[in-house]
Amino acid sequence: MIKDLVERAVVNVSSIIGKELVKTLPATPLGPGIPTLRIGEYRPFTPQLKERYELFGRWEMATHGHWLGLSDMESLWKTPIENDFLDDIQSHRLAGETERPNEASSLFKPERLSLFAGSDINYEKIYLLWLDCEDEPELWVYDPNGESRYKDLEEYLNAFLAGDISACERRWHR
């Protein structure tokens, strides 16, 4: 199911911005899990995320920035980050954390969050929020228009493909 939705999303984005700009990198071994923002800490693969990461690694020019591969997420733990592209993504993530008091990374402990997607030029990003007693993490999505929350990757992809932006009305704060 996720594989089909992701493949449709890649085709959709490619048709909007041009195939030459969209690039997916090969999948890497799954390893110990999905890196969180806490250095050295991983979350176990869920069915949806396992299917996503078996499909490919990084997806450049994706929805809400660049979808990060597992090795990209681990690279964000390094200081300094040796890759300029990933360093720019990390800089924008950290700026959002300090400049937006209601952003997920300023609300939750780093072991509860993974940076799923990020931009190297603006504040677009997607966090995975790992909640207890949930099968899949929530997606907290940020773009220049604000924030949206989705119960899981499947809901996010279905909304994207349908052009449904109603998730921006789901807020934990007013």
C-alpha positions as CSV (number, residue, x, y, z in Angstrom):
1,M,0.0,0.0,0.0
2,I,2.7,2.6,1.0
3,K,4.8,1.6,-2.0
4,D,2.0,2.4,-4.4
5,L,1.2,5.7,-2.6
6,V,4.9,6.8,-2.6
7,E,5.4,5.9,-6.3
8,R,2.3,7.9,-7.2
9,A,3.6,10.8,-5.1
10,V,6.9,10.7,-6.9
11,V,5.1,10.8,-10.3
12,N,2.9,13.6,-9.1
13,V,5.8,15.8,-7.9
14,S,7.7,15.0,-11.1
15,S,4.8,16.1,-13.3
16,I,4.6,19.4,-11.3
17,I,8.2,20.5,-11.1
18,G,9.8,18.4,-13.8
19,K,11.4,14.9,-13.9
20,E,14.9,16.3,-14.2
21,L,14.6,17.9,-10.7
22,V,13.3,14.9,-8.9
23,K,15.8,12.3,-7.8
24,T,15.5,9.2,-5.7
25,L,18.6,7.5,-4.3
26,P,18.9,3.7,-3.9
27,A,17.7,2.2,-0.6
28,T,20.4,1.3,1.9
29,P,20.3,-1.6,4.4
30,L,17.7,-1.0,7.0
31,G,20.1,-1.3,10.0
32,P,19.0,-0.9,13.6
33,G,16.0,1.3,13.0
34,I,14.9,4.9,12.3
35,P,17.3,7.5,13.8
36,T,15.7,10.0,16.2
37,L,17.0,13.5,17.0
38,R,18.7,12.0,20.0
39,I,22.2,10.9,19.0
40,G,22.6,7.2,18.8
41,E,18.9,6.4,19.5
42,Y,16.7,4.6,17.0
43,R,13.0,3.7,16.8
44,P,12.0,0.3,15.4
45,F,10.7,0.1,11.9
46,T,6.9,0.2,11.6
47,P,5.2,-1.6,8.7
48,Q,4.6,1.7,6.7
49,L,8.1,3.1,7.3
50,K,9.8,-0.2,6.5
51,E,8.0,-0.3,3.2
52,R,9.0,3.3,2.5
53,Y,12.7,2.8,3.3
54,E,12.9,-0.5,1.3
55,L,11.7,1.5,-1.7
56,F,14.6,4.1,-1.8
57,G,16.9,6.2,0.3
58,R,16.7,10.0,-0.1
59,W,14.1,11.6,-2.3
60,E,15.2,15.0,-3.4
61,M,12.6,17.6,-4.3
62,A,9.9,15.6,-2.6
63,T,6.9,16.8,-0.7
64,H,7.8,19.3,2.1
65,G,11.5,19.4,1.3
66,H,13.7,16.4,0.7
67,W,12.7,13.0,2.2
68,L,15.8,11.9,4.1
69,G,17.4,8.5,3.8
70,L,18.4,6.6,6.9
71,S,22.1,7.5,6.5
72,D,21.1,11.1,6.0
73,M,19.3,11.0,9.4
74,E,22.4,9.5,11.0
75,S,24.6,12.2,9.4
76,L,22.6,14.8,11.3
77,W,24.1,13.5,14.5
78,K,27.7,14.6,13.4
79,T,29.3,17.8,14.5
80,P,30.2,19.3,12.2
81,I,28.1,17.8,9.4
82,E,30.4,17.2,6.5
83,N,27.8,17.4,3.8
84,D,26.8,20.9,2.9
85,F,23.3,19.8,1.7
86,L,22.6,18.1,5.0
87,D,24.2,20.9,7.0
88,D,21.8,23.4,5.4
89,I,18.8,21.1,6.3
90,Q,20.0,20.8,9.9
91,S,20.5,24.6,10.1
92,H,16.9,25.3,8.9
93,R,15.6,22.6,11.4
94,L,17.5,24.2,14.3
95,A,16.3,27.7,13.3
96,G,12.7,26.5,13.3
97,E,13.2,25.0,16.7
98,T,14.4,28.3,18.2
99,E,12.2,30.6,16.2
100,R,8.9,28.7,16.5
101,P,7.9,28.0,20.1
102,N,5.2,25.5,19.0
103,E,7.3,23.5,16.7
104,A,7.5,19.7,17.4
105,S,11.3,19.9,18.1
106,S,10.7,22.5,20.8
107,L,7.8,20.6,22.4
108,F,9.0,17.0,22.5
109,K,12.1,15.2,23.7
110,P,14.6,14.3,20.9
111,E,14.0,10.6,21.3
112,R,10.4,11.1,20.4
113,L,11.2,12.8,17.0
114,S,12.8,11.9,13.8
115,L,13.4,14.3,11.0
116,F,11.7,12.6,8.1
117,A,12.1,15.4,5.5
118,G,13.7,18.8,5.5
119,S,14.6,21.6,3.1
120,D,18.0,23.1,2.5
121,I,16.4,26.5,1.4
122,N,13.5,27.1,3.7
123,Y,11.6,25.9,6.8
124,E,9.7,23.0,5.1
125,K,10.0,19.8,7.1
126,I,8.3,16.7,8.3
127,Y,8.9,15.2,11.8
128,L,7.9,11.7,12.8
129,L,6.4,11.9,16.3
130,W,6.8,8.6,18.1
131,L,3.9,8.2,20.6
132,D,3.4,5.4,23.1
133,C,0.7,2.9,22.2
134,E,0.6,3.9,18.5
135,D,1.5,1.5,15.7
136,E,2.8,4.3,13.4
137,P,4.3,7.7,14.2
138,E,2.3,10.8,13.5
139,L,3.7,13.2,10.9
140,W,4.0,16.9,11.9
141,V,4.4,18.8,8.7
142,Y,5.7,22.4,8.4
143,D,5.6,24.7,5.3
144,P,5.5,28.5,4.8
145,N,1.7,28.4,5.4
146,G,1.9,26.8,8.8
147,E,1.6,23.3,10.2
148,S,-0.4,20.1,9.6
149,R,-0.7,16.9,11.5
150,Y,-1.3,13.4,10.1
151,K,-2.0,10.2,12.0
152,D,0.6,8.3,9.8
153,L,2.4,8.2,6.5
154,E,-0.6,6.7,4.7
155,E,-2.9,9.5,5.7
156,Y,-0.3,12.1,4.7
157,L,0.2,10.5,1.2
158,N,-3.5,10.1,0.6
159,A,-4.0,13.8,1.5
160,F,-1.2,14.9,-0.7
161,L,-2.4,13.0,-3.7
162,A,-6.0,14.3,-3.2
163,G,-4.8,17.9,-2.7
164,D,-6.5,17.8,0.7
165,I,-5.1,20.5,3.0
166,S,-7.6,20.1,5.8
167,A,-5.0,18.7,8.2
168,C,-3.8,22.2,8.8
169,E,-7.0,22.7,10.9
170,R,-5.8,19.9,13.3
171,R,-3.9,21.8,15.9
172,W,-2.9,21.0,19.4
173,H,-2.8,24.8,20.2
174,R,-4.9,27.8,19.3
